[in-house]
Amino acid sequence: MPAPLRSPAIRNGAKAERPKLERRAASVVDYGTLPDHVGYLLRLAQLRVWEDFYGRMGDTGVSPALFSALMLVRSNPGIQQSRLGEALGVARSGAMTMTDRLERLGLVERRADPHDRRAYGLFLTADGDRRMAEFVARVQQHDMLINQALSPDEHRTLMQLLHKFVAAPTPIAEERRAQGGQPAARLSAVDDDPVASRTKRAVPAGRRASLS
């Protein structure tokens, strides 16, 4: 039996549909073994958290790293810049960059150490002390909302596992210590953050300098 004839409209529709299907197939990304890697999943989780953080804190100019620094300065008045960097796990250059940014925002000030003329202690300014209440309230709301993806028991388990994970020494550090080598380098960047880059584009130009 001869094949049934199709109208030109049907034939043209089939031709038009084929490229759509081909484009859709080409857009599917194969992630290989990435979903099996702890670091990859932690990075995705970090990006999810940061996106929400910047959505709530972007207008303040305070990034996740700067908020951590502010919390340490508030809890440890007079902390030296080098000690701040050690506590946050960043190099001296990173600690200096954070301190400079916080000074430009008017949130932190350097004061000469009365016991060491070459050193400076970090303190919240009056404005920084006042605004910390607002920052903490925003970040607490951010935490509460971002954690709604988990049940209370799941959140408790996650926090326990994360504390255990970050407290353990890294294998490379243990290997270098055993071999008598140099410790692993600290991060020099304050925020390796593509979310912040997207946020900067959405923030008025006058505020962009304070976000970086």
N, C-alpha and C positions, 0 to 999 in steps of 0.2 A: 504494500500500500504506500503511495507517495506520501511524503511528509506533509502535514498540514501547513498551508501558507499562513504567514503572520503578517499583519498589517505593518506598513512602514513605521507607524508610531510605536508599535511594540518592539520592532527591531531596533529603532533608534534608542528607545528606553533601555533596552538590554545593553547597548553599547555605552550609554551614559553611566549605567550602574556599575559596569566592570571597573572603570578607573577609580570609582569611589571605594570599591572593595579592595582594590590593590593598594590604594593610599592608606586605608585603614590597617591592612596587614603590615604595611611597611612601617607604620607608626608604633607597632608593638615592640617594646624594648625587652630584650633578654638580659636579665641582670646576672646571669650566671650563678656563681656561688655567693654573691654579695649578701643575700638575705640570711646566709648561714654564719656570717661574721659578726662577732659582738661589736666591734668598732663601728661597722656600718650601721647597725641598728641603733647604737648609742648616738651616732651622728644624726640619724633621722629624728630620734627623740629630741635631741638638742635643738634642731632646727624648728621642730614643732613648738617647743617651749619658747624659744627666742622669738618666733613670729608673734605669739600672743603677748610676750613681754614688751616688745617694741610697740605693739598696738596700744598698750596701756601706758607705756612710759616714754614713748618716742618724743612727745612734746617737751619733756623735761631735759633732754640731752643726756640722760643717765642710761648707760648701757648695762647689761648684766655684770660685766667686769667692774664698772665704776660703782655700781650698787654694792658689790662685794667689798670693794675698797672702802667705801663710805661706812659700811657696817663695821669693818675692822677698826677704822679710825675712831668711830664713835665709841666702840667698846674698849679701845686701847688708846686713850688720849696721849699724845706725845710719841706715838710709835714712829720709829725712824723709817725713812723711805726704803732702805735696803731690807729691813725686817718685814715691811709690808710686802715687798716682792717675794721674799721667801715664803711668807704665809700663803700667798696666792699662787705660788709655783711659777712665777714669771721672772725673767732676767732683770738685771738692774735697769736696763734701757726701758723695759716694759713698765716697771714701777715708776720711773721718772716720767714717762709719757702719761700714765694715769694721773699722777700727782699734778702735772701741768694742766691737764684737762679739767680736773676738779678745781684747781685754782682759777682757771678762766671762767668756770661756771660760778665762781664765788662761793663754793661750798666748803672748801678746805684751805687752810693757810699753813705755811711753814713758819716755825718759830725756832730761834736759835736754842740749842741745848745748853743749859747752864753748866752742865758737867763736861761738855765737849764742844769747844768753839767751832770745830770743823763739821759738826753734825747738826741736823735740824730735826725737830719733832713735828709731827703732823697733827693738826687739830681741826675740828669742825669750826667754821665761822658761825657767827650768830644766825645768819641766814641758813647755813647748812644744818645747824642743830634744829632750827624751826621746821625746815622742809623735810627733814628725815621722817617726821611723823606721817607726812603725806606720802612719802615714798614707800615706807613700810606698809601702810594701809593698802596702797595700790598693788604692791607685790604680793601681799597676803591674799588679796582678792584674785589676782592672777593665779596663784598657786591653787586656791580653792577651785577655781573654774577649770583649770587645765587638768586637775586630778579627777574631775567628774567622770572621765573615761574608765576609772577603776572603782571597784567597791572599796569600802574602808579596809577590809581584810587584805585585799590585793595591794592597796597603797602601802599598808604597814609592811607587808612582805617585801615589796619593791624597795622601800626605804632601808630595810634591814640588809637586803642583798647589796644595795648600792654602797652603803657604809662599809660593808665587809669587803667589797670589790675595791673601793678607792683606798682603803687602809692597807691592802696587801702591797708589798713591794713589787715593782715591775720586774719581769724576768731578766730584761737586759741590764737593769741596775744591779741585780744580784750577780749576774755573770761578770760584769765589769769589776764589781767589788772583789769577787773571788780571784780575778786575774790581776788585781792591783791596778786597774786602769782608771781612767777619768770617769766621773759620774756623767750621766746623760745630761745633755744641754737643756736648760730651761727655755720655755717659750719666750720669744722676744716680742711677739705680737700681743696686743692687748685683747683684741677680739678678731678671730678669724671668722667673719660673719657676713655671709651673703644676704641674710635677712636684713641686716642693718643697711646694706647697700640699697636694697629695694625701698626700705623705709626712708632713707635720705632723699630719694627721688620724689617721695610723696610729701616731704616736709618742706615748708617755705624756705627759700634760700637763706634767709637771715638766721635760721636755726641750724643749718647743715654743718657749720664748722663745729658746733658743740656736740654733734652726734659722732664725730669721727675721732 
